[in-house]
Amino acid sequence: MFDSNSLLSPPYIFLILGVVSISASVVWTLTGSVWVRFHGWVYRAKEPGSFWWEVTLYFLCGVGLIVYFMSKI
């Protein structure tokens, strides 16, 4: 029987959050706008430095969470 609680418990939650974070960075790269905490939307055409910094941050956080998951299993 499939148990959904086992997927939401550590360490699998780190894998799920990592995949979501990497997916968000890909979607934001394609759309050209990213949500920045405490600042709102940042657009690639208006503020390219802030945009790419935030996309890189989300991508690296996702990779870090997946690496942490791999180290725990």
Biopython code that builds the backbone (N, CA, C, O; Angstrom):
import numpy as np
from Bio.PDB.StructureBuilder import StructureBuilder

atoms = [
    (1, "MET", "N", (0.846, -1.182, 0.000)),
    (1, "MET", "CA", (0.000, 0.000, 0.000)),
    (1, "MET", "C", (0.888, 1.241, 0.000)),
    (1, "MET", "O", (1.916, 1.274, 0.676)),
    (2, "PHE", "N", (0.495, 2.245, -0.748)),
    (2, "PHE", "CA", (1.236, 3.503, -0.859)),
    (2, "PHE", "C", (0.976, 4.359, 0.377)),
    (2, "PHE", "O", (-0.172, 4.566, 0.768)),
    (3, "ASP", "N", (2.038, 4.848, 0.980)),
    (3, "ASP", "CA", (1.931, 5.668, 2.173)),
    (3, "ASP", "C", (2.453, 7.069, 1.866)),
    (3, "ASP", "O", (3.657, 7.260, 1.696)),
    (4, "SER", "N", (1.550, 8.049, 1.793)),
    (4, "SER", "CA", (1.968, 9.412, 1.448)),
    (4, "SER", "C", (2.756, 10.068, 2.578)),
    (4, "SER", "O", (3.531, 10.990, 2.319)),
    (5, "ASN", "N", (2.585, 9.628, 3.810)),
    (5, "ASN", "CA", (3.354, 10.205, 4.915)),
    (5, "ASN", "C", (4.833, 9.881, 4.806)),
    (5, "ASN", "O", (5.673, 10.657, 5.262)),
    (6, "SER", "N", (5.160, 8.749, 4.208)),
    (6, "SER", "CA", (6.572, 8.407, 4.079)),
    (6, "SER", "C", (7.276, 9.326, 3.086)),
    (6, "SER", "O", (8.477, 9.564, 3.220)),
    (7, "LEU", "N", (6.555, 9.849, 2.090)),
    (7, "LEU", "CA", (7.169, 10.779, 1.142)),
    (7, "LEU", "C", (7.380, 12.163, 1.738)),
    (7, "LEU", "O", (8.288, 12.883, 1.325)),
    (8, "LEU", "N", (6.559, 12.536, 2.693)),
    (8, "LEU", "CA", (6.674, 13.869, 3.287)),
    (8, "LEU", "C", (7.560, 13.886, 4.520)),
    (8, "LEU", "O", (7.708, 14.930, 5.155)),
    (9, "SER", "N", (8.140, 12.776, 4.864)),
    (9, "SER", "CA", (9.036, 12.731, 6.007)),
    (9, "SER", "C", (10.475, 12.800, 5.506)),
    (9, "SER", "O", (10.760, 12.443, 4.362)),
    (10, "PRO", "N", (11.376, 13.259, 6.366)),
    (10, "PRO", "CA", (12.770, 13.300, 5.951)),
    (10, "PRO", "C", (13.262, 11.899, 5.633)),
    (10, "PRO", "O", (12.817, 10.968, 6.304)),
    (11, "PRO", "N", (14.108, 11.680, 4.704)),
    (11, "PRO", "CA", (14.816, 12.623, 3.855)),
    (11, "PRO", "C", (14.107, 12.925, 2.538)),
    (11, "PRO", "O", (14.608, 13.739, 1.763)),
    (12, "TYR", "N", (12.966, 12.306, 2.253)),
    (12, "TYR", "CA", (12.330, 12.478, 0.944)),
    (12, "TYR", "C", (11.784, 13.885, 0.720)),
    (12, "TYR", "O", (11.656, 14.312, -0.427)),
    (13, "ILE", "N", (11.467, 14.597, 1.763)),
    (13, "ILE", "CA", (10.981, 15.968, 1.608)),
    (13, "ILE", "C", (12.075, 16.855, 1.005)),
    (13, "ILE", "O", (11.774, 17.810, 0.290)),
    (14, "PHE", "N", (13.347, 16.539, 1.294)),
    (14, "PHE", "CA", (14.454, 17.310, 0.722)),
    (14, "PHE", "C", (14.545, 17.102, -0.788)),
    (14, "PHE", "O", (14.844, 18.038, -1.531)),
    (15, "LEU", "N", (14.289, 15.892, -1.234)),
    (15, "LEU", "CA", (14.273, 15.618, -2.672)),
    (15, "LEU", "C", (13.133, 16.371, -3.347)),
    (15, "LEU", "O", (13.326, 16.974, -4.402)),
    (16, "ILE", "N", (11.962, 16.339, -2.751)),
    (16, "ILE", "CA", (10.799, 17.019, -3.324)),
    (16, "ILE", "C", (11.036, 18.523, -3.391)),
    (16, "ILE", "O", (10.768, 19.145, -4.419)),
    (17, "LEU", "N", (11.534, 19.113, -2.312)),
    (17, "LEU", "CA", (11.799, 20.555, -2.296)),
    (17, "LEU", "C", (12.906, 20.937, -3.275)),
    (17, "LEU", "O", (12.847, 22.008, -3.880)),
    (18, "GLY", "N", (13.908, 20.086, -3.440)),
    (18, "GLY", "CA", (14.976, 20.351, -4.396)),
    (18, "GLY", "C", (14.478, 20.355, -5.824)),
    (18, "GLY", "O", (14.854, 21.220, -6.616)),
    (19, "VAL", "N", (13.631, 19.389, -6.158)),
    (19, "VAL", "CA", (13.078, 19.329, -7.513)),
    (19, "VAL", "C", (12.165, 20.524, -7.774)),
    (19, "VAL", "O", (12.179, 21.088, -8.868)),
    (20, "VAL", "N", (11.381, 20.908, -6.788)),
    (20, "VAL", "CA", (10.496, 22.074, -6.939)),
    (20, "VAL", "C", (11.328, 23.345, -7.131)),
    (20, "VAL", "O", (10.981, 24.191, -7.956)),
    (21, "SER", "N", (12.405, 23.481, -6.387)),
    (21, "SER", "CA", (13.244, 24.672, -6.501)),
    (21, "SER", "C", (13.932, 24.754, -7.864)),
    (21, "SER", "O", (13.982, 25.828, -8.463)),
    (22, "ILE", "N", (14.457, 23.648, -8.353)),
    (22, "ILE", "CA", (15.089, 23.649, -9.677)),
    (22, "ILE", "C", (14.045, 23.904, -10.757)),
    (22, "ILE", "O", (14.309, 24.630, -11.716)),
    (23, "SER", "N", (12.868, 23.317, -10.610)),
    (23, "SER", "CA", (11.801, 23.551, -11.593)),
    (23, "SER", "C", (11.381, 25.014, -11.609)),
    (23, "SER", "O", (11.137, 25.577, -12.676)),
    (24, "ALA", "N", (11.296, 25.630, -10.442)),
    (24, "ALA", "CA", (10.939, 27.047, -10.375)),
    (24, "ALA", "C", (11.991, 27.901, -11.060)),
    (24, "ALA", "O", (11.651, 28.856, -11.759)),
    (25, "SER", "N", (13.264, 27.574, -10.871)),
    (25, "SER", "CA", (14.307, 28.375, -11.524)),
    (25, "SER", "C", (14.241, 28.234, -13.044)),
    (25, "SER", "O", (14.505, 29.198, -13.763)),
    (26, "VAL", "N", (13.897, 27.055, -13.538)),
    (26, "VAL", "CA", (13.768, 26.866, -14.984)),
    (26, "VAL", "C", (12.571, 27.646, -15.525)),
    (26, "VAL", "O", (12.676, 28.305, -16.560)),
    (27, "VAL", "N", (11.445, 27.573, -14.836)),
    (27, "VAL", "CA", (10.248, 28.292, -15.278)),
    (27, "VAL", "C", (10.494, 29.794, -15.257)),
    (27, "VAL", "O", (10.099, 30.497, -16.188)),
    (28, "TRP", "N", (11.141, 30.295, -14.211)),
    (28, "TRP", "CA", (11.401, 31.726, -14.132)),
    (28, "TRP", "C", (12.403, 32.170, -15.187)),
    (28, "TRP", "O", (12.317, 33.298, -15.673)),
    (29, "THR", "N", (13.339, 31.325, -15.547)),
    (29, "THR", "CA", (14.266, 31.665, -16.626)),
    (29, "THR", "C", (13.515, 31.795, -17.948)),
    (29, "THR", "O", (13.786, 32.702, -18.735)),
    (30, "LEU", "N", (12.579, 30.892, -18.185)),
    (30, "LEU", "CA", (11.824, 30.928, -19.438)),
    (30, "LEU", "C", (10.838, 32.097, -19.497)),
    (30, "LEU", "O", (10.625, 32.669, -20.567)),
    (31, "THR", "N", (10.233, 32.457, -18.361)),
    (31, "THR", "CA", (9.251, 33.541, -18.368)),
    (31, "THR", "C", (9.903, 34.923, -18.290)),
    (31, "THR", "O", (9.319, 35.907, -18.744)),
    (32, "GLY", "N", (11.093, 35.004, -17.726)),
    (32, "GLY", "CA", (11.772, 36.292, -17.645)),
    (32, "GLY", "C", (11.393, 37.118, -16.436)),
    (32, "GLY", "O", (11.730, 38.300, -16.371)),
    (33, "SER", "N", (10.698, 36.523, -15.472)),
    (33, "SER", "CA", (10.373, 37.238, -14.239)),
    (33, "SER", "C", (10.523, 36.275, -13.074)),
    (33, "SER", "O", (10.225, 35.087, -13.192)),
    (34, "VAL", "N", (10.985, 36.800, -11.956)),
    (34, "VAL", "CA", (11.224, 35.980, -10.776)),
    (34, "VAL", "C", (10.681, 36.716, -9.552)),
    (34, "VAL", "O", (10.742, 37.943, -9.472)),
    (35, "TRP", "N", (10.147, 35.941, -8.595)),
    (35, "TRP", "CA", (9.642, 36.516, -7.355)),
    (35, "TRP", "C", (10.791, 36.606, -6.359)),
    (35, "TRP", "O", (11.415, 35.596, -6.033)),
    (36, "VAL", "N", (11.069, 37.809, -5.878)),
    (36, "VAL", "CA", (12.131, 38.032, -4.909)),
    (36, "VAL", "C", (11.473, 38.345, -3.568)),
    (36, "VAL", "O", (10.586, 39.193, -3.468)),
    (37, "ARG", "N", (11.932, 37.642, -2.556)),
    (37, "ARG", "CA", (11.358, 37.850, -1.229)),
    (37, "ARG", "C", (11.510, 39.302, -0.784)),
    (37, "ARG", "O", (12.570, 39.903, -0.959)),
    (38, "PHE", "N", (10.461, 39.854, -0.217)),
    (38, "PHE", "CA", (10.412, 41.211, 0.329)),
    (38, "PHE", "C", (10.598, 42.302, -0.720)),
    (38, "PHE", "O", (10.752, 43.471, -0.366)),
    (39, "HIS", "N", (10.587, 41.942, -2.012)),
    (39, "HIS", "CA", (10.802, 42.947, -3.053)),
    (39, "HIS", "C", (9.753, 42.880, -4.153)),
    (39, "HIS", "O", (9.458, 43.900, -4.777)),
    (40, "GLY", "N", (9.191, 41.725, -4.404)),
    (40, "GLY", "CA", (8.207, 41.577, -5.462)),
    (40, "GLY", "C", (8.813, 40.948, -6.704)),
    (40, "GLY", "O", (9.806, 40.224, -6.630)),
    (41, "TRP", "N", (8.210, 41.230, -7.830)),
    (41, "TRP", "CA", (8.660, 40.651, -9.092)),
    (41, "TRP", "C", (9.829, 41.435, -9.657)),
    (41, "TRP", "O", (9.824, 42.666, -9.647)),
    (42, "VAL", "N", (10.830, 40.721, -10.148)),
    (42, "VAL", "CA", (11.993, 41.306, -10.819)),
    (42, "VAL", "C", (12.008, 40.756, -12.233)),
    (42, "VAL", "O", (11.883, 39.549, -12.440)),
    (43, "TYR", "N", (12.163, 41.642, -13.206)),
    (43, "TYR", "CA", (12.125, 41.245, -14.618)),
    (43, "TYR", "C", (13.524, 41.246, -15.210)),
    (43, "TYR", "O", (14.350, 42.099, -14.885)),
    (44, "ARG", "N", (13.780, 40.275, -16.087)),
    (44, "ARG", "CA", (15.092, 40.100, -16.695)),
    (44, "ARG", "C", (15.499, 41.328, -17.503)),
    (44, "ARG", "O", (16.673, 41.696, -17.502)),
    (45, "ALA", "N", (14.563, 41.964, -18.189)),
    (45, "ALA", "CA", (14.888, 43.108, -19.040)),
    (45, "ALA", "C", (15.209, 44.365, -18.221)),
    (45, "ALA", "O", (16.028, 45.184, -18.638)),
    (46, "LYS", "N", (14.564, 44.518, -17.056)),
    (46, "LYS", "CA", (14.752, 45.748, -16.272)),
    (46, "LYS", "C", (15.933, 45.659, -15.308)),
    (46, "LYS", "O", (16.710, 46.606, -15.194)),
    (47, "GLU", "N", (16.073, 44.530, -14.616)),
    (47, "GLU", "CA", (17.143, 44.352, -13.629)),
    (47, "GLU", "C", (17.828, 43.004, -13.846)),
    (47, "GLU", "O", (17.564, 42.058, -13.104)),
    (48, "PRO", "N", (18.698, 42.899, -14.844)),
    (48, "PRO", "CA", (19.277, 41.583, -15.152)),
    (48, "PRO", "C", (20.161, 41.024, -14.041)),
    (48, "PRO", "O", (20.194, 39.809, -13.844)),
    (49, "GLY", "N", (20.863, 41.859, -13.327)),
    (49, "GLY", "CA", (21.733, 41.371, -12.250)),
    (49, "GLY", "C", (20.951, 40.721, -11.125)),
    (49, "GLY", "O", (21.290, 39.626, -10.676)),
    (50, "SER", "N", (19.918, 41.386, -10.677)),
    (50, "SER", "CA", (19.079, 40.834, -9.606)),
    (50, "SER", "C", (18.337, 39.598, -10.075)),
    (50, "SER", "O", (18.172, 38.642, -9.317)),
    (51, "PHE", "N", (17.888, 39.614, -11.322)),
    (51, "PHE", "CA", (17.158, 38.472, -11.862)),
    (51, "PHE", "C", (18.025, 37.227, -11.870)),
    (51, "PHE", "O", (17.621, 36.184, -11.356)),
    (52, "TRP", "N", (19.226, 37.328, -12.457)),
    (52, "TRP", "CA", (20.077, 36.144, -12.569)),
    (52, "TRP", "C", (20.606, 35.697, -11.224)),
    (52, "TRP", "O", (20.816, 34.501, -11.019)),
    (53, "TRP", "N", (20.827, 36.617, -10.301)),
    (53, "TRP", "CA", (21.251, 36.244, -8.952)),
    (53, "TRP", "C", (20.172, 35.394, -8.275)),
    (53, "TRP", "O", (20.485, 34.373, -7.661)),
    (54, "GLU", "N", (18.934, 35.798, -8.380)),
    (54, "GLU", "CA", (17.844, 35.070, -7.730)),
    (54, "GLU", "C", (17.611, 33.713, -8.388)),
    (54, "GLU", "O", (17.379, 32.725, -7.691)),
    (55, "VAL", "N", (17.668, 33.650, -9.718)),
    (55, "VAL", "CA", (17.505, 32.361, -10.407)),
    (55, "VAL", "C", (18.636, 31.413, -10.009)),
    (55, "VAL", "O", (18.389, 30.233, -9.759)),
    (56, "THR", "N", (19.856, 31.906, -9.949)),
    (56, "THR", "CA", (20.991, 31.088, -9.539)),
    (56, "THR", "C", (20.843, 30.618, -8.107)),
    (56, "THR", "O", (21.173, 29.474, -7.793)),
    (57, "LEU", "N", (20.354, 31.475, -7.240)),
    (57, "LEU", "CA", (20.147, 31.111, -5.843)),
    (57, "LEU", "C", (19.138, 29.974, -5.708)),
    (57, "LEU", "O", (19.375, 29.023, -4.964)),
    (58, "TYR", "N", (18.020, 30.063, -6.417)),
    (58, "TYR", "CA", (17.028, 28.994, -6.370)),
    (58, "TYR", "C", (17.585, 27.691, -6.935)),
    (58, "TYR", "O", (17.325, 26.619, -6.389)),
    (59, "PHE", "N", (18.341, 27.774, -8.014)),
    (59, "PHE", "CA", (18.914, 26.575, -8.618)),
    (59, "PHE", "C", (19.906, 25.909, -7.663)),
    (59, "PHE", "O", (19.859, 24.694, -7.468)),
    (60, "LEU", "N", (20.798, 26.696, -7.073)),
    (60, "LEU", "CA", (21.792, 26.128, -6.171)),
    (60, "LEU", "C", (21.176, 25.582, -4.895)),
    (60, "LEU", "O", (21.656, 24.583, -4.358)),
    (61, "CYS", "N", (20.129, 26.212, -4.404)),
    (61, "CYS", "CA", (19.423, 25.664, -3.245)),
    (61, "CYS", "C", (18.794, 24.320, -3.581)),
    (61, "CYS", "O", (18.820, 23.396, -2.767)),
    (62, "GLY", "N", (18.236, 24.210, -4.764)),
    (62, "GLY", "CA", (17.661, 22.942, -5.199)),
    (62, "GLY", "C", (18.716, 21.854, -5.318)),
    (62, "GLY", "O", (18.500, 20.723, -4.882)),
    (63, "VAL", "N", (19.853, 22.192, -5.905)),
    (63, "VAL", "CA", (20.938, 21.220, -6.019)),
    (63, "VAL", "C", (21.443, 20.822, -4.638)),
    (63, "VAL", "O", (21.726, 19.650, -4.393)),
    (64, "GLY", "N", (21.556, 21.787, -3.740)),
    (64, "GLY", "CA", (22.002, 21.496, -2.377)),
    (64, "GLY", "C", (21.044, 20.568, -1.641)),
    (64, "GLY", "O", (21.479, 19.669, -0.921)),
    (65, "LEU", "N", (19.750, 20.780, -1.817)),
    (65, "LEU", "CA", (18.774, 19.902, -1.174)),
    (65, "LEU", "C", (18.825, 18.486, -1.728)),
    (65, "LEU", "O", (18.666, 17.520, -0.982)),
    (66, "ILE", "N", (19.043, 18.358, -3.026)),
    (66, "ILE", "CA", (19.139, 17.025, -3.629)),
    (66, "ILE", "C", (20.421, 16.331, -3.180)),
    (66, "ILE", "O", (20.407, 15.128, -2.917)),
    (67, "VAL", "N", (21.517, 17.058, -3.091)),
    (67, "VAL", "CA", (22.766, 16.473, -2.599)),
    (67, "VAL", "C", (22.609, 16.037, -1.146)),
    (67, "VAL", "O", (23.107, 14.980, -0.760)),
    (68, "TYR", "N", (21.928, 16.834, -0.347)),
    (68, "TYR", "CA", (21.682, 16.464, 1.051)),
    (68, "TYR", "C", (20.824, 15.201, 1.133)),
    (68, "TYR", "O", (21.072, 14.334, 1.971)),
    (69, "PHE", "N", (19.816, 15.096, 0.265)),
    (69, "PHE", "CA", (18.995, 13.892, 0.213)),
    (69, "PHE", "C", (19.831, 12.676, -0.145)),
    (69, "PHE", "O", (19.689, 11.617, 0.467)),
    (70, "MET", "N", (20.698, 12.824, -1.132)),
    (70, "MET", "CA", (21.540, 11.700, -1.556)),
    (70, "MET", "C", (22.516, 11.266, -0.446)),
    (70, "MET", "O", (22.857, 10.089, -0.339)),
    (71, "SER", "N", (22.952, 12.215, 0.363)),
    (71, "SER", "CA", (23.870, 11.853, 1.435)),
    (71, "SER", "C", (23.147, 11.135, 2.587)),
    (71, "SER", "O", (23.774, 10.404, 3.354)),
    (72, "LYS", "N", (21.839, 11.343, 2.704)),
    (72, "LYS", "CA", (21.082, 10.725, 3.791)),
    (72, "LYS", "C", (20.577, 9.329, 3.470)),
    (72, "LYS", "O", (20.292, 8.551, 4.380)),
    (73, "ILE", "N", (20.463, 9.002, 2.186)),
    (73, "ILE", "CA", (19.945, 7.658, 1.882)),
    (73, "ILE", "C", (21.053, 6.654, 1.715)),
    (73, "ILE", "O", (20.788, 5.480, 1.457)),
]
sb = StructureBuilder()
sb.init_structure("model")
sb.init_model(0)
sb.init_chain("A")
sb.init_seg("    ")
for serial, (resi, resn, name, xyz) in enumerate(atoms, 1):
    if name == "N":
        sb.init_residue(resn, " ", resi, " ")
    sb.init_atom(name, np.array(xyz, "f"), 0.0, 1.0, " ", f" {name:<3s}", serial, name[0])
structure = sb.get_structure()
